[in-house]
Structures are given as structure tokens and as C-alpha cells.
Amino acid sequence: MQNIPEALTHPFGPVVGPDSEILILGSFPSVKSREEGFYYGHPRNRFWKIMTALAKDKGIAVPEAELTIPEKKRLILDLGLALWDVCASCVVTGSSDSSIRSAVPNDIPSLISSAPIRAIITNGKTADALYKKLILRKTGITPICLPSTSPANAAWTLEQLTEEWRTAIYRV
């Protein structure tokens, strides 16, 4: 495990389309996500299992095998979602959200103006705090903070997380 703080720049861009109405924001990609080259790359992160459940709710066909990056992008867009992280760059130790320092935000206001985004969901407390500190006053959109899908959030089962995310997304 990497225990040395590193100054890093976000390695990949947002997923957004002309029908994206809800923007889901994480904090910054984990080590595994940076290695994979896409969001929520840790095999124990529950994000993609939750998105797959939402797709099945809506009758969207989803492969039974592990999703490829193009399939993950298509899934987000088919659900009318957008996906990005709050931080464009930061100093971080490994994958620890609590270690994030010197955060520089992504240009979320421009992303919002490029799509019909009407709600923002933050994936966990760190993403929520960073968004409120760095971006909220620029967008005026108060985020809905949902429990983190990270494996570090072991207090929540997959079933509990899925229900919480499902309820919030369908309510928007």
C-alpha cells in the first residue's frame, strides 16, 4: 500500500451525454481506478453492481459478465446519468479519501451547462464535503449525499446501498 502523499491530476474525463439529468460525483479516483483507467475500478466497490440493478429495474439490457469500460459508459448514459469527480487534482495518499489535500476542483459548472443536469448526487461524505467547499456556490445546486459505495464503507450491505441509491435516484 502506498503511504506517501502524491500530487496527482485526474486521469480521465467525465461521462456525460445530451440526456444526462443527474450528475454523480465521487472525490478522486482510487489507485485501482487509476490503474484501470475508469471510475470505481476496485473490484469490491459496489457502484457498478448498483448501476446494474438500476438498469435492470428499467429494463435496460446489461451483460452478465463484468462490464467493460465502454459498457460502463453506455450504462451511465442509458440511465440518464453523468459521472465525474469533484477533484481535478489533489495530493492524496493511496486511495484514502480522508487524506485528500490541496484539492483543485473540476470545472463542474461548465459540465452542468453542457447537459440538462437537474440534480447532483455525491458518492460519500468526502465527495459531498469537497463539492460543498469548492463548487456549491458556483452551481447553486445542493447535492444529495448518498452513502459511499467504497469497500471501506463496510457498515452498508450491497442490498442497503442499492435501496438507498435507487430511492434517491428515482425521487429526483
C-alpha positions, -999 to 999 in steps of 0.1 A, spaced: 0 0 0 12 34 -9 17 55 22 34 85 6 13 115 -4 13 121 -41 3 152 -61 -19 138 -88 -41 150 -117 -74 133 -126 -65 108 -154 -98 106 -172 -127 128 -182 -164 129 -173 -191 106 -188 -220 129 -199 -245 129 -227 -273 150 -240 -299 132 -218 -279 133 -186 -301 147 -159 -283 135 -127 -246 141 -121 -229 116 -98 -197 129 -82 -170 110 -64 -140 126 -48 -109 114 -68 -101 80 -84 -87 53 -62 -54 36 -70 -73 7 -87 -94 31 -107 -63 50 -119 -48 16 -129 -79 5 -147 -84 39 -163 -120 44 -153 -143 52 -124 -149 27 -95 -123 2 -106 -118 -15 -73 -134 -50 -77 -151 -46 -42 -166 -12 -49 -203 -17 -52 -210 12 -76 -213 -9 -108 -235 -35 -91 -258 -8 -80 -259 8 -115 -266 -27 -130 -295 -32 -106 -310 2 -116 -306 -7 -153 -325 -40 -147 -352 -20 -129 -357 0 -161 -355 -30 -184 -321 -20 -198 -301 -50 -210 -269 -54 -191 -242 -81 -198 -240 -107 -171 -201 -107 -172 -180 -80 -157 -187 -48 -177 -160 -33 -200 -153 4 -199 -174 11 -230 -203 -9 -214 -200 11 -182 -201 44 -201 -232 32 -221 -249 21 -188 -244 55 -172 -258 73 -203 -287 48 -207 -297 56 -171 -297 94 -179 -268 100 -156 -234 117 -158 -203 107 -139 -173 127 -127 -152 135 -97 -150 167 -77 -112 170 -78 -93 177 -110 -61 174 -89 -51 169 -53 -25 155 -30 -36 120 -19 -21 91 0 -30 59 -18 -68 56 -21 -77 73 12 -103 100 7 -96 113 42 -60 121 30 -71 144 2 -54 178 4 -48 208 -18 -78 199 -39 -84 218 -72 -120 213 -85 -130 200 -119 -150 226 -140 -183 212 -129 -203 244 -137 -193 240 -174 -203 204 -174 -237 213 -159 -242 240 -186 -235 214 -213 -263 190 -203 -297 191 -188 -283 183 -153 -310 190 -127 -296 172 -96 -262 162 -82 -255 131 -61 -223 129 -42 -209 94 -36 -199 96 1 -191 122 27 -158 133 13 -171 140 -22 -200 159 -5 -177 180 17 -154 188 -12 -183 197 -35 -198 220 -9 -165 236 -1 -152 241 -37 -182 241 -61 -216 246 -45 -216 284 -46 -207 283 -83 -235 259 -93 -262 267 -67 -272 230 -68 -274 214 -33 -261 179 -36 -278 147 -23 -252 129 -3 -255 91 -6 -235 65 14 -202 56 -3 -201 26 -25 -165 20 -14 -155 -12 2 -143 9 31 -179 16 39 -185 -20 52 -213 -8 75 -237 -8 45 -245 -41 27 -250 -41 -11 -287 -45 -6 -289 -15 17 -268 6 -6 -288 -4 -37 -321 5 -20 -307 39 -8 -293 48 -42 -324 35 -60 -347 56 -38 -327 88 -42 -322 85 -80 -359 77 -86 -370 105 -63 -351 132 -84 
